[in-house]
């Protein structure tokens, strides 16, 4: 579903409870993706500030990468976005799937 500029959110609540606007999002040339920046992009997409296509284009992300960030936030919150924990969470969910 496409959003017109009129129906688009002007601001959303960020991962730390702060208001996020398009001006306060991480810059398009971001190369170091810390947890907070990933969570801000996810919040912007989930809140309607950016579309998935806009986020992928603006930040040079693949659809799979953005979707993995969304899943990580859904499952584990911001902690799921930590690069050092991704493998741990992946293995944990694979084990649960096999034994469910």
GIPE-V905264 format. One record per residue. N is the residue number from 0. RES is the residue in one letter. OMEGA is omega in whole degrees, 0 to 359 (* if undefined). BURIAL is 1 if it has 16 or more other C-alpha atoms within 10 Angstrom, else 0. Layout:
N_RES_OMEGA_BURIAL / N_RES_OMEGA_BURIAL
//
This chain:
0_X_179_0 / 1_X_179_0 / 2_X_173_0 / 3_X_179_0 / 4_X_181_0 / 5_X_183_0 / 6_X_181_0 / 7_X_178_0 / 8_X_176_0 / 9_X_179_0 / 10_X_176_1 / 11_X_177_1 / 12_X_181_0 / 13_X_184_1 / 14_X_180_1 / 15_X_177_0 / 16_X_181_0 / 17_X_176_0 / 18_X_177_0 / 19_X_173_1 / 20_X_180_1 / 21_X_179_0 / 22_X_183_0 / 23_X_177_0 / 24_X_176_0 / 25_X_180_1 / 26_X_182_0 / 27_X_182_0 / 28_X_180_0 / 29_X_178_0 / 30_X_178_0 / 31_X_186_0 / 32_X_175_0 / 33_X_184_0 / 34_X_184_1 / 35_X_181_1 / 36_X_177_1 / 37_X_181_1 / 38_X_177_1 / 39_X_179_1 / 40_X_178_1 / 41_X_179_1 / 42_X_180_1 / 43_X_179_1 / 44_X_182_1 / 45_X_180_0 / 46_X_177_1 / 47_X_178_1 / 48_X_175_1 / 49_X_170_1 / 50_X_177_1 / 51_X_181_1 / 52_X_179_0 / 53_X_180_0 / 54_X_180_1 / 55_X_180_1 / 56_X_183_0 / 57_X_186_0 / 58_X_179_1 / 59_X_181_0 / 60_X_170_0 / 61_X_177_0 / 62_X_180_0 / 63_X_180_0 / 64_X_179_0 / 65_X_179_1 / 66_X_179_0 / 67_X_176_0 / 68_X_180_1 / 69_X_178_1 / 70_X_181_0 / 71_X_179_1 / 72_X_180_1 / 73_X_185_0 / 74_X_191_0 / 75_X_185_0 / 76_X_183_0 / 77_X_180_1 / 78_X_179_1 / 79_X_180_1 / 80_X_179_1 / 81_X_183_1 / 82_X_182_0 / 83_X_183_0 / 84_X_185_0 / 85_X_181_1 / 86_X_179_0 / 87_X_181_0 / 88_X_179_1 / 89_X_180_0 / 90_X_180_0 / 91_X_181_0 / 92_X_176_0 / 93_X_178_0 / 94_X_179_0 / 95_X_179_0 / 96_X_180_0 / 97_X_185_0 / 98_X_182_0 / 99_X_*_0
//
